[in-house]
Each structure stands twice: as C-alpha cells, then as structure tokens.
Amino acid sequence: MPATRVEQMACGDCGRPVDLYGGQSAVGGLRYWASYQCEHCGGRREMDGIGMPPESFRRAFLQEQGTWGLEVRAPGALALQALKLLRETLGLSLAEVGVLKARMPGVVREGTRVEMEWLKQLLGAKGVTSSVVPVAGTPV
C-alpha cells in the first residue's frame, strides 16, 4: 500500500513542522509503520508497530483509502469458529460478538482494507471463507 499522510508533527531534531507518512501491512500479521524526513534540517524518524495502529493513523487511512468490510458467509460450526476467532483477535465482549452474529451472513466488521485482509487471512487459516468488500462510498 502507498504511504498516507497521517498528521503533521514537530521534527524531533529542530522542532519545525513535518508531515508524518504511514502505512499498514498484513504480511506476517497486522503491522503499521510511519516515517518523516525534515526538509529543514534533514532529520529522519521511522517507527513500526504490531497490531492496530493509533487512532490518528486509522482515521487518515480510512479517509484516503475508504472503509472496507469483512464479509463472512460461514454456516453452522464454521460461523461459531469465526466468531470465536474474531472475539479473541479483537478483544470483543460477548455483547459485541452477538452483534457480529446477527450480521451473519454478511459484513460483520468494518475498517481499513489491510485490517480486513488480515482478518480474512486469520479466518482462512481456520477454514472459514470470507471476503473483503468496499463499503458504500468507497472507491474500488
């Protein structure tokens, strides 16, 4: 995925404003990264993280790339397995899992495209078929 302008912040070296760019990847788990290079002093920073990115990153990714959904069409025992995996992975309460169950079959979760691809990979490893679909208004 291309880099997305996440936010403006102060350069760690000279304190002048810099644009922080970031991205996400679902290779080897859900990961995110961000970096900047100051045009004033040449200072650079890079950072990486595992799991869900900070909310400011997610907002920027969603604004630029649109919202994507995880569509699950699993019957019976596979549906229960999907719900169990989503609960464990996302730290959901039983009430939140009930909401997901009520959405099945269909789009059970929304987020960035990379986040939905990551969840699709996890479900696929358990034999659950799912797909990543654009939510209304998201350019394809």
C-alpha positions as CSV (number, residue, x, y, z in Angstrom):
1,M,0.0,0.0,0.0
2,P,1.2,3.5,-0.7
3,A,2.1,5.9,2.1
4,T,-0.6,8.0,3.5
5,R,-0.1,11.4,5.2
6,V,-1.1,10.7,8.7
7,E,-0.5,14.0,10.5
8,Q,1.7,17.0,11.0
9,M,4.1,16.9,13.9
10,A,7.3,18.6,15.2
11,C,10.6,17.4,13.9
12,G,12.4,15.6,16.8
13,D,15.7,17.4,15.9
14,C,14.8,21.0,15.1
15,G,11.1,21.3,16.2
16,R,9.8,22.6,12.9
17,P,6.7,21.1,11.4
18,V,7.0,17.9,9.3
19,D,4.4,15.6,7.6
20,L,4.3,12.1,9.1
21,Y,3.5,9.4,6.5
22,G,2.5,5.9,7.3
23,G,1.0,2.7,6.1
24,Q,-0.2,-0.8,7.0
25,S,0.6,-4.3,6.0
26,A,-1.0,-7.7,6.6
27,V,2.2,-9.7,5.8
28,G,3.2,-11.7,8.9
29,G,0.4,-10.3,11.0
30,L,-1.1,-6.8,11.2
31,R,1.6,-4.2,11.2
32,Y,1.9,-0.4,10.7
33,W,4.8,2.0,10.0
34,A,5.4,5.7,9.9
35,S,8.3,8.0,8.9
36,Y,9.3,11.5,8.1
37,Q,12.2,13.4,6.8
38,C,12.5,17.1,7.8
39,E,13.1,19.4,4.8
40,H,14.6,22.0,7.1
41,C,17.4,20.0,9.0
42,G,17.4,16.6,7.3
43,G,16.3,14.8,10.5
44,R,14.6,11.5,10.0
45,R,12.4,9.2,12.1
46,E,11.0,5.8,11.4
47,M,8.7,3.7,13.5
48,D,7.0,0.4,13.3
49,G,4.2,-1.3,15.3
50,I,2.3,-4.5,15.5
51,G,-1.5,-4.7,15.7
52,M,-3.9,-1.9,15.3
53,P,-2.3,1.4,14.6
54,P,-3.0,4.6,16.7
55,E,-6.5,6.1,16.0
56,S,-5.0,9.1,14.2
57,F,-3.3,6.7,11.7
58,R,-6.6,4.7,11.2
59,R,-8.6,7.9,10.5
60,A,-6.0,9.0,7.9
61,F,-6.0,5.6,6.2
62,L,-9.9,5.4,6.2
63,Q,-10.1,9.0,4.8
64,E,-7.7,8.3,2.0
65,Q,-8.5,4.7,1.2
66,G,-12.1,4.3,2.2
67,T,-13.8,1.9,4.5
68,W,-13.8,-1.8,3.8
69,G,-15.9,-4.7,5.2
70,L,-15.2,-8.3,6.2
71,E,-18.0,-10.4,4.7
72,V,-18.4,-13.8,6.4
73,R,-20.8,-16.4,4.9
74,A,-20.0,-19.3,7.2
75,P,-22.6,-21.9,8.1
76,G,-23.1,-23.6,11.5
77,A,-19.9,-24.7,13.3
78,L,-17.7,-22.5,11.0
79,A,-19.8,-19.5,11.9
80,L,-19.1,-20.2,15.6
81,Q,-15.4,-20.7,14.9
82,A,-15.3,-17.4,13.0
83,L,-17.0,-15.6,15.9
84,K,-14.6,-17.2,18.4
85,L,-11.6,-16.1,16.4
86,L,-12.8,-12.6,15.9
87,R,-13.6,-12.3,19.7
88,E,-10.1,-13.5,20.6
89,T,-8.3,-11.4,18.0
90,L,-10.2,-8.2,18.5
91,G,-10.8,-8.5,22.3
92,L,-14.6,-8.3,21.8
93,S,-17.2,-8.7,24.6
94,L,-19.9,-11.3,24.4
95,A,-22.4,-8.5,23.6
96,E,-20.2,-7.3,20.7
97,V,-19.9,-10.9,19.4
98,G,-23.7,-11.1,19.5
99,V,-23.9,-8.1,17.2
100,L,-21.5,-9.8,14.8
101,K,-23.5,-13.0,14.8
102,A,-26.7,-11.0,14.0
103,R,-24.9,-9.6,10.9
104,M,-24.1,-13.1,9.6
105,P,-24.2,-13.9,6.7
106,G,-22.9,-10.5,5.6
107,V,-20.4,-7.8,6.6
108,V,-19.5,-8.3,10.2
109,R,-16.7,-5.8,10.7
110,E,-15.5,-2.6,9.0
111,G,-12.1,-0.9,8.9
112,T,-9.2,-0.3,6.6
113,R,-8.6,-2.6,3.7
114,V,-5.4,-4.0,5.3
115,E,-7.2,-4.7,8.6
116,M,-9.9,-6.6,6.8
117,E,-7.4,-8.6,4.7
118,W,-5.6,-9.5,7.9
119,L,-8.8,-10.8,9.4
120,K,-9.6,-12.7,6.2
121,Q,-6.2,-14.4,6.4
122,L,-6.8,-15.4,10.0
123,L,-10.3,-16.8,9.2
124,G,-8.9,-18.6,6.1
125,A,-6.3,-20.4,8.2
126,K,-9.3,-21.8,10.2
127,G,-11.2,-22.9,7.1
128,V,-13.6,-20.0,7.2
129,T,-14.3,-18.4,3.8
130,S,-14.6,-14.6,3.9
131,S,-14.2,-11.7,1.5
132,V,-13.1,-8.1,1.7
133,V,-15.6,-5.7,0.2
134,P,-15.8,-2.0,-0.2
135,V,-18.4,-0.3,2.0
136,A,-20.8,2.1,0.2
137,G,-19.0,5.2,-1.0
138,T,-15.5,3.6,-1.1
139,P,-13.8,3.8,-4.5
140,V,-12.7,0.5,-5.8
